[in-house]
Amino acid sequence: MTISRNLLLNWTLVTGLACLKTNAADSVTNSPTSNPVPLTRAHAHNDYEHRRPLLDALDCGFCSVEADIFLVDGQLLVAHSRSGLNPERTLDRMYLEPLVQRVKDNHGSVYPRSAPFTLLIDIKENGNGIYSLLKEKLHHFAPTWTHFSGTNVTPGAITVVLSGDRPTELVKADTDRDCALDGPIEALEQNWPPTLAPLVSDSWGPTFSWRGNGSFPSDQQGRLTRLVQQAHAQGRRLRFWAVPDRPEVWGVLHRSGVDLVNTDRLPQLRDFLLKLNSDGR
């Protein structure tokens, strides 16, 4: 595949920064050696920014990881912004291929101890243009993924959920697919089908002013409890992003029943969850 001159020039400019984090080619070709407790409520936000993308999260037992993508010259590249694009950091190489191999190695699960796993793909732009290519890539690795056919769901080792610039209408119209949507919070009030949006996510700040100092205000606790109950009654999970990344807030999310606790601090959240419960739930 031809890579554009602009992208190669940009890659050269960011190489120094990229090397400080990890050598992407190396980090995605080695398997984790640990056998961690699967943490079904732990979500690795912007996972690709860690020293060893995907592998650091897997070593910590995380059961949900997030990758942001752009479409560049026919390739799905992983980065938070266009300034961070690197032609070697493809979605296939960093996430799809190693996850599929893990499932093969563990006889149908990402971890030796079977646990549901989510790959959250945040499409940064051009969601409609990306969907057909992404659909083709996922189909190539089926049946690793949870499959959605009309109102029927065939569970797979990994559930792929699309966020960001969601190709909502294309996914709605597609009755045979290997992915679903991360719905906006409005999906709760509009009662989207859970087969379309099994997960709903929202930014913490617009709804909750508490940042982890002092007690969680009772009115905000009531609001959070209602959202959790509403999501669960509709058969979907709930996540918040841009959450204050500290134990005081993790505790509130966990006790309130929020399904995925969002973090950039992988070992710290792992230790926190394991202290709450030896099985990490």
C-alpha positions, 0 to 999 in steps of 0.5 A: 500500500502506498503511503503519502509523502505528507504522512511519511514526512509527518512520521519523521517529525514525530519519530522522536516522541514515538520512540520515547513511548515504544517501538510499535513494531516490537510492542505488538509482536510479543505476547504477555507472559502473565496470567492476570485476573480478568478485570471485566469492569476495567477500560483502558482509555486511549490504550495506544498511548501506553508504552506497550499498546494493548500488551500493558492492558492485557498484562493488567487483566483489562477486559476493555481497550480503546483505539482511536483510528484515522483512514489514511491511504486505505489504511486504518491508523491508530492515533489520537490526532493526525499529528501522531500518525505513524504508518506502522501503527495500523489497527490490524497490527496493533489490535486486530491481529494480536487479539485474534491470535490471543483468542486462538492461543487461549481456545476461544477467549482473550484470557485463559480464564474466559471473560467477555472482552470489548474492543472500543474503536473510536473513529476520529473522522469520516465514520461513514467512509471508514465503515465499509473497510472496517467491516471487511477487516472484521469479517476477515477475522470472524468468528472472533467477534460478537455477531449481530444479525437483526435482533439476534446476537451470537456472542464472540470472544470479543465485542467490537464497539464503534465510538466517536464519529459513529456511522450510525445510519450505516450500522442501523441499516446493516443487519449482518455485522460484527460490531455495534455502536457506543451510543450517546447518553440520549440513546437511553431516553430514545431507547435505541435497540440494545443490539444497536448500542449495547454500550452507552458512554458520556463525558463526566463533566457536563453531568457531574461537577464532583471531581473527587474531593469530599463526599459525592453529593447526594443529588449527583449520586441519585442522578448516577444511580438512575442512569445506571438503572436505566441502562441496565433495564435496557440491557446495555452497559454504561461508561463515562469518559473524561472522569477524574482519574483517581481512586475516590472517583473509581470507588463511586463508579464501582459502587454505583454499578457503572460497568466500565471504569475509564482510566489511563492509570492501568496498574493503579486501577488494577490494584484498586479493583483487586483490593475491592474483590479478589476476582476484580469485579 
